Amino acid sequence: MAAALISALTERPIPNECITFGEIALSGEVRQVAHAGLRLKEAAKLGFERGWVPAGTKGADGIASSSFGNVRALVDQILGR
C-alpha cells in the first residue's frame, strides 16, 4: 500500500515486473514478513523479475531483489535514487 501511495504522489509508476512487500512500523521502519522466501518464489513463477523487500530478507532463485530498511529507502527506490 505504501509503495502505491508513494508512486501516486510522485507520479512515478512502479515497474510492472516488480513486487514489493513488508510491514511498516509507526517509526517508518520496514520489517520482514513471514514466508518471504516463498513469496518471492511464487512471484517468480508468476513472471515477476524483481522484488523490493525488507532488509534481511533472503532472496530466491529466479528473481532479483533489492532491500530497504525504512520508508525513506523505499521512496528512494521508487524515485530511482
VEXBA-408058 format. One record per atom (N, C-alpha, C, CB): residue number from 1; atom name; x, y, z. Coordinates in nm, 2 decimals, always signed. Glycine has a CB too. Layout:
# VEXBA-408058
NUM | CA | X | Y | Z
...
This chain:
# VEXBA-408058
1 | N | +0.08 | -0.12 | +0.00
1 | CA | +0.00 | +0.00 | +0.00
1 | C | +0.09 | +0.13 | +0.00
1 | CB | -0.09 | +0.00 | +0.12
2 | N | +0.19 | +0.12 | +0.08
2 | CA | +0.28 | +0.24 | +0.09
2 | C | +0.35 | +0.27 | -0.05
2 | CB | +0.39 | +0.22 | +0.20
3 | N | +0.39 | +0.16 | -0.11
3 | CA | +0.46 | +0.18 | -0.24
3 | C | +0.36 | +0.24 | -0.34
3 | CB | +0.51 | +0.05 | -0.30
4 | N | +0.23 | +0.20 | -0.34
4 | CA | +0.13 | +0.25 | -0.43
4 | C | +0.11 | +0.40 | -0.40
4 | CB | +0.00 | +0.17 | -0.42
5 | N | +0.10 | +0.44 | -0.28
5 | CA | +0.08 | +0.58 | -0.24
5 | C | +0.20 | +0.66 | -0.28
5 | CB | +0.06 | +0.59 | -0.09
6 | N | +0.32 | +0.61 | -0.26
6 | CA | +0.44 | +0.69 | -0.30
6 | C | +0.44 | +0.70 | -0.45
6 | CB | +0.57 | +0.62 | -0.25
7 | N | +0.41 | +0.60 | -0.52
7 | CA | +0.41 | +0.60 | -0.66
7 | C | +0.31 | +0.71 | -0.71
7 | CB | +0.37 | +0.47 | -0.72
8 | N | +0.19 | +0.71 | -0.65
8 | CA | +0.08 | +0.80 | -0.70
8 | C | +0.12 | +0.95 | -0.67
8 | CB | -0.05 | +0.77 | -0.63
9 | N | +0.18 | +0.97 | -0.55
9 | CA | +0.22 | +1.11 | -0.51
9 | C | +0.33 | +1.16 | -0.59
9 | CB | +0.25 | +1.11 | -0.36
10 | N | +0.42 | +1.07 | -0.63
10 | CA | +0.54 | +1.12 | -0.71
10 | C | +0.52 | +1.11 | -0.86
10 | CB | +0.66 | +1.04 | -0.66
11 | N | +0.41 | +1.05 | -0.90
11 | CA | +0.38 | +1.02 | -1.04
11 | C | +0.49 | +0.94 | -1.10
11 | CB | +0.36 | +1.15 | -1.11
12 | N | +0.55 | +0.85 | -1.03
12 | CA | +0.65 | +0.76 | -1.08
12 | C | +0.59 | +0.61 | -1.07
12 | CB | +0.79 | +0.77 | -1.00
13 | N | +0.56 | +0.55 | -1.17
13 | CA | +0.50 | +0.42 | -1.16
13 | C | +0.60 | +0.31 | -1.12
13 | CB | +0.44 | +0.37 | -1.30
14 | N | +0.55 | +0.22 | -1.04
14 | CA | +0.63 | +0.10 | -1.00
14 | C | +0.64 | +0.01 | -1.12
14 | CB | +0.57 | +0.03 | -0.88
15 | N | +0.75 | -0.04 | -1.16
15 | CA | +0.76 | -0.13 | -1.28
15 | C | +0.67 | -0.25 | -1.27
15 | CB | +0.91 | -0.18 | -1.29
16 | N | +0.61 | -0.28 | -1.38
16 | CA | +0.52 | -0.40 | -1.39
16 | C | +0.58 | -0.53 | -1.34
16 | CB | +0.47 | -0.41 | -1.53
17 | N | +0.71 | -0.54 | -1.36
17 | CA | +0.78 | -0.67 | -1.33
17 | C | +0.82 | -0.67 | -1.18
17 | CB | +0.89 | -0.69 | -1.42
18 | N | +0.78 | -0.58 | -1.10
18 | CA | +0.83 | -0.57 | -0.96
18 | C | +0.72 | -0.60 | -0.86
18 | CB | +0.89 | -0.43 | -0.94
19 | N | +0.76 | -0.67 | -0.76
19 | CA | +0.67 | -0.70 | -0.64
19 | C | +0.74 | -0.64 | -0.52
19 | CB | +0.64 | -0.85 | -0.63
20 | N | +0.66 | -0.59 | -0.43
20 | CA | +0.71 | -0.54 | -0.30
20 | C | +0.62 | -0.58 | -0.19
20 | CB | +0.72 | -0.39 | -0.31
21 | N | +0.68 | -0.61 | -0.07
21 | CA | +0.61 | -0.64 | +0.05
21 | C | +0.69 | -0.61 | +0.17
21 | CB | +0.56 | -0.79 | +0.04
22 | N | +0.62 | -0.60 | +0.28
22 | CA | +0.68 | -0.57 | +0.41
22 | C | +0.58 | -0.51 | +0.51
22 | CB | +0.81 | -0.47 | +0.40
23 | N | +0.62 | -0.50 | +0.63
23 | CA | +0.53 | -0.44 | +0.73
23 | C | +0.60 | -0.31 | +0.78
23 | CB | +0.51 | -0.54 | +0.85
24 | N | +0.52 | -0.20 | +0.78
24 | CA | +0.57 | -0.07 | +0.81
24 | C | +0.53 | -0.04 | +0.96
24 | CB | +0.52 | +0.04 | +0.72
25 | N | +0.64 | -0.01 | +1.04
25 | CA | +0.62 | +0.03 | +1.18
25 | C | +0.58 | +0.18 | +1.18
25 | CB | +0.74 | +0.00 | +1.26
26 | N | +0.53 | +0.23 | +1.29
26 | CA | +0.50 | +0.37 | +1.31
26 | C | +0.62 | +0.46 | +1.30
26 | CB | +0.43 | +0.39 | +1.44
27 | N | +0.74 | +0.40 | +1.33
27 | CA | +0.86 | +0.47 | +1.32
27 | C | +0.91 | +0.49 | +1.17
27 | CB | +0.97 | +0.41 | +1.40
28 | N | +0.85 | +0.42 | +1.08
28 | CA | +0.89 | +0.42 | +0.94
28 | C | +0.98 | +0.31 | +0.90
28 | CB | +0.96 | +0.55 | +0.91
29 | N | +1.02 | +0.22 | +1.00
29 | CA | +1.10 | +0.10 | +0.97
29 | C | +1.01 | +0.00 | +0.89
29 | CB | +1.15 | +0.04 | +1.11
30 | N | +1.08 | -0.06 | +0.80
30 | CA | +1.01 | -0.17 | +0.72
30 | C | +1.06 | -0.30 | +0.77
30 | CB | +1.04 | -0.15 | +0.57
31 | N | +0.97 | -0.38 | +0.82
31 | CA | +1.00 | -0.51 | +0.89
31 | C | +0.97 | -0.62 | +0.79
31 | CB | +0.92 | -0.53 | +1.02
32 | N | +1.04 | -0.73 | +0.82
32 | CA | +1.03 | -0.86 | +0.75
32 | C | +0.89 | -0.92 | +0.77
32 | CB | +1.13 | -0.96 | +0.78
33 | N | +0.84 | -1.00 | +0.68
33 | CA | +0.71 | -1.07 | +0.69
33 | C | +0.74 | -1.22 | +0.69
33 | CB | +0.61 | -1.02 | +0.58
34 | N | +0.64 | -1.29 | +0.73
34 | CA | +0.65 | -1.44 | +0.73
34 | C | +0.66 | -1.49 | +0.59
34 | CB | +0.53 | -1.50 | +0.81
35 | N | +0.74 | -1.60 | +0.57
35 | CA | +0.75 | -1.67 | +0.45
35 | C | +0.79 | -1.59 | +0.33
35 | CB | +0.61 | -1.74 | +0.42
36 | N | +0.88 | -1.49 | +0.35
36 | CA | +0.92 | -1.40 | +0.24
36 | C | +0.98 | -1.48 | +0.13
36 | CB | +1.02 | -1.30 | +0.30
37 | N | +1.06 | -1.58 | +0.16
37 | CA | +1.13 | -1.66 | +0.05
37 | C | +1.02 | -1.73 | -0.04
37 | CB | +1.22 | -1.76 | +0.11
38 | N | +0.92 | -1.78 | +0.03
38 | CA | +0.81 | -1.85 | -0.05
38 | C | +0.74 | -1.75 | -0.14
38 | CB | +0.72 | -1.92 | +0.04
39 | N | +0.72 | -1.63 | -0.08
39 | CA | +0.65 | -1.52 | -0.16
39 | C | +0.73 | -1.49 | -0.28
39 | CB | +0.63 | -1.40 | -0.07
40 | N | +0.86 | -1.48 | -0.27
40 | CA | +0.95 | -1.44 | -0.38
40 | C | +0.95 | -1.56 | -0.48
40 | CB | +1.09 | -1.42 | -0.33
41 | N | +0.95 | -1.68 | -0.44
41 | CA | +0.95 | -1.79 | -0.53
41 | C | +0.82 | -1.79 | -0.61
41 | CB | +0.96 | -1.93 | -0.46
42 | N | +0.71 | -1.77 | -0.55
42 | CA | +0.58 | -1.77 | -0.61
42 | C | +0.57 | -1.65 | -0.71
42 | CB | +0.46 | -1.76 | -0.51
43 | N | +0.63 | -1.53 | -0.67
43 | CA | +0.63 | -1.42 | -0.76
43 | C | +0.71 | -1.45 | -0.88
43 | CB | +0.69 | -1.30 | -0.68
44 | N | +0.82 | -1.52 | -0.87
44 | CA | +0.90 | -1.56 | -0.99
44 | C | +0.82 | -1.65 | -1.08
44 | CB | +1.03 | -1.62 | -0.94
45 | N | +0.74 | -1.74 | -1.02
45 | CA | +0.66 | -1.83 | -1.10
45 | C | +0.56 | -1.75 | -1.18
45 | CB | +0.59 | -1.93 | -1.01
46 | N | +0.51 | -1.64 | -1.12
46 | CA | +0.41 | -1.56 | -1.19
46 | C | +0.46 | -1.46 | -1.29
46 | CB | +0.33 | -1.49 | -1.08
47 | N | +0.60 | -1.46 | -1.30
47 | CA | +0.66 | -1.37 | -1.40
47 | C | +0.72 | -1.25 | -1.35
47 | CB | +0.56 | -1.34 | -1.50
48 | N | +0.72 | -1.22 | -1.22
48 | CA | +0.79 | -1.11 | -1.17
48 | C | +0.94 | -1.13 | -1.18
48 | CB | +0.74 | -1.08 | -1.02
49 | N | +1.01 | -1.02 | -1.21
49 | CA | +1.15 | -1.03 | -1.22
49 | C | +1.23 | -0.97 | -1.11
49 | CB | +1.19 | -0.96 | -1.35
50 | N | +1.17 | -0.88 | -1.03
50 | CA | +1.24 | -0.81 | -0.92
50 | C | +1.15 | -0.80 | -0.80
50 | CB | +1.28 | -0.66 | -0.97
51 | N | +1.21 | -0.80 | -0.69
51 | CA | +1.14 | -0.78 | -0.56
51 | C | +1.20 | -0.67 | -0.48
51 | CB | +1.13 | -0.91 | -0.49
52 | N | +1.12 | -0.58 | -0.43
52 | CA | +1.17 | -0.48 | -0.33
52 | C | +1.12 | -0.53 | -0.20
52 | CB | +1.11 | -0.34 | -0.36
53 | N | +1.21 | -0.57 | -0.11
53 | CA | +1.18 | -0.64 | +0.01
53 | C | +1.25 | -0.58 | +0.13
53 | CB | +1.22 | -0.79 | +0.00
54 | N | +1.20 | -0.61 | +0.25
54 | CA | +1.26 | -0.55 | +0.37
54 | C | +1.41 | -0.60 | +0.39
54 | CB | +1.18 | -0.59 | +0.50
55 | N | +1.49 | -0.52 | +0.45
55 | CA | +1.63 | -0.56 | +0.48
55 | C | +1.63 | -0.69 | +0.56
55 | CB | +1.70 | -0.45 | +0.55
56 | N | +1.73 | -0.78 | +0.52
56 | CA | +1.75 | -0.90 | +0.59
56 | C | +1.67 | -1.02 | +0.53
56 | CB | +1.71 | -0.89 | +0.73
57 | N | +1.58 | -0.99 | +0.43
57 | CA | +1.51 | -1.09 | +0.37
57 | C | +1.60 | -1.17 | +0.27
57 | CB | +1.39 | -1.03 | +0.29
58 | N | +1.59 | -1.31 | +0.28
58 | CA | +1.67 | -1.39 | +0.20
58 | C | +1.60 | -1.40 | +0.06
58 | CB | +1.68 | -1.54 | +0.26
59 | N | +1.69 | -1.39 | -0.04
59 | CA | +1.64 | -1.39 | -0.18
59 | C | +1.59 | -1.53 | -0.22
59 | CB | +1.75 | -1.34 | -0.27
60 | N | +1.55 | -1.54 | -0.34
60 | CA | +1.51 | -1.66 | -0.40
60 | C | +1.56 | -1.67 | -0.55
60 | CB | +1.35 | -1.68 | -0.40
61 | N | +1.57 | -1.79 | -0.59
61 | CA | +1.62 | -1.81 | -0.73
61 | C | +1.51 | -1.76 | -0.83
61 | CB | +1.65 | -1.96 | -0.76
62 | N | +1.56 | -1.70 | -0.94
62 | CA | +1.47 | -1.66 | -1.04
62 | C | +1.42 | -1.52 | -1.03
62 | CB | +1.36 | -1.75 | -1.05
63 | N | +1.45 | -1.45 | -0.92
63 | CA | +1.40 | -1.31 | -0.90
63 | C | +1.51 | -1.23 | -0.83
63 | CB | +1.27 | -1.31 | -0.82
64 | N | +1.54 | -1.12 | -0.89
64 | CA | +1.64 | -1.03 | -0.83
64 | C | +1.57 | -0.95 | -0.72
64 | CB | +1.70 | -0.93 | -0.93
65 | N | +1.64 | -0.92 | -0.61
65 | CA | +1.58 | -0.84 | -0.50
65 | C | +1.67 | -0.73 | -0.46
65 | CB | +1.55 | -0.94 | -0.38
66 | N | +1.60 | -0.62 | -0.42
66 | CA | +1.66 | -0.50 | -0.36
66 | C | +1.60 | -0.49 | -0.22
66 | CB | +1.65 | -0.37 | -0.45
67 | N | +1.68 | -0.46 | -0.12
67 | CA | +1.62 | -0.45 | +0.01
67 | C | +1.63 | -0.30 | +0.07
67 | CB | +1.69 | -0.54 | +0.11
68 | N | +1.54 | -0.28 | +0.16
68 | CA | +1.54 | -0.15 | +0.22
68 | C | +1.49 | -0.16 | +0.37
68 | CB | +1.44 | -0.05 | +0.15
69 | N | +1.54 | -0.07 | +0.45
69 | CA | +1.51 | -0.08 | +0.60
69 | C | +1.41 | +0.02 | +0.65
69 | CB | +1.63 | -0.07 | +0.67
70 | N | +1.37 | +0.12 | +0.57
70 | CA | +1.28 | +0.22 | +0.61
70 | C | +1.20 | +0.28 | +0.49
70 | CB | +1.35 | +0.33 | +0.69
71 | N | +1.10 | +0.35 | +0.52
71 | CA | +1.02 | +0.41 | +0.41
71 | C | +1.10 | +0.50 | +0.33
71 | CB | +0.90 | +0.48 | +0.47
72 | N | +1.19 | +0.58 | +0.39
72 | CA | +1.27 | +0.67 | +0.31
72 | C | +1.35 | +0.60 | +0.20
72 | CB | +1.37 | +0.75 | +0.40
73 | N | +1.40 | +0.48 | +0.23
73 | CA | +1.48 | +0.40 | +0.13
73 | C | +1.38 | +0.35 | +0.03
73 | CB | +1.55 | +0.28 | +0.20
74 | N | +1.26 | +0.32 | +0.06
74 | CA | +1.16 | +0.28 | -0.04
74 | C | +1.13 | +0.39 | -0.13
74 | CB | +1.03 | +0.23 | +0.03
75 | N | +1.12 | +0.51 | -0.08
75 | CA | +1.09 | +0.63 | -0.16
75 | C | +1.21 | +0.64 | -0.26
75 | CB | +1.07 | +0.76 | -0.08
76 | N | +1.33 | +0.63 | -0.21
76 | CA | +1.45 | +0.64 | -0.30
76 | C | +1.45 | +0.54 | -0.41
76 | CB | +1.58 | +0.63 | -0.21
77 | N | +1.41 | +0.42 | -0.37
77 | CA | +1.40 | +0.31 | -0.47
77 | C | +1.30 | +0.34 | -0.58
77 | CB | +1.36 | +0.17 | -0.40
78 | N | +1.18 | +0.39 | -0.54
78 | CA | +1.08 | +0.42 | -0.64
78 | C | +1.12 | +0.54 | -0.73
78 | CB | +0.95 | +0.46 | -0.57
79 | N | +1.19 | +0.64 | -0.67
79 | CA | +1.24 | +0.75 | -0.75
79 | C | +1.37 | +0.72 | -0.82
79 | CB | +1.26 | +0.87 | -0.65
80 | N | +1.43 | +0.61 | -0.80
80 | CA | +1.55 | +0.57 | -0.88
80 | C | +1.67 | +0.64 | -0.83
80 | CB | +1.53 | +0.60 | -1.02
81 | N | +1.68 | +0.67 | -0.70
81 | CA | +1.80 | +0.74 | -0.65
81 | C | +1.90 | +0.64 | -0.60
81 | CB | +1.76 | +0.82 | -0.53
